[in-house]
Amino acid sequence: MAETHHNTETGVAHEAGHKAGFPPLDPANFAPQIIWLAITFALLYGLLSKIALPRIGEVIEERRDRIQRDIDAAEALKAETEKALRGYEQSLADARSKAGGIARETRDKLATETDKKRHASEAEVAAKIADAEGRIAAMKANALQNVGDIAAETASAIVGKLIGVDVSAAEAKKHL
């Protein structure tokens, strides 16, 4: 029988004459290890293919469906948003058109009122001008009438001073 030695550093007992290497690397153990590897791989493959992979596939499929539903909902919301935006732009265009019509109507109304007031003012000014021209004509006629009398008086005074004869204003007026 082999003798055992106790290693004081690790506390593990070793056989004194044991020279074999690490068992998985021992060529005598290769065939059983390969058989157990194949059995373990087959069991693991069967377990994964029958249980885990279908569940993972279902999760992936549900996630794909959820993403597609979210994309469809986002596209529907985008379409609604675009429709609302078109409606808003149409309303805005209608409001601008209506505002332009109101502005034109107001401008035309104010222009009509302004024209009426301008015509009334022009008529009033024309009446005042005609009245003033009439007064000026009357003053001018009066002034011309007075100028004749003044000229006759002046002429009679000049003749009286120059030739020493008294001429009446009526006589001087006849000769003018």
Helices and strands as residue ranges (DSSP letters): E 4-6, E 13-15, G 23-25, G 27-29, H 30-47, I 48-52, H 53-163, H 169-175
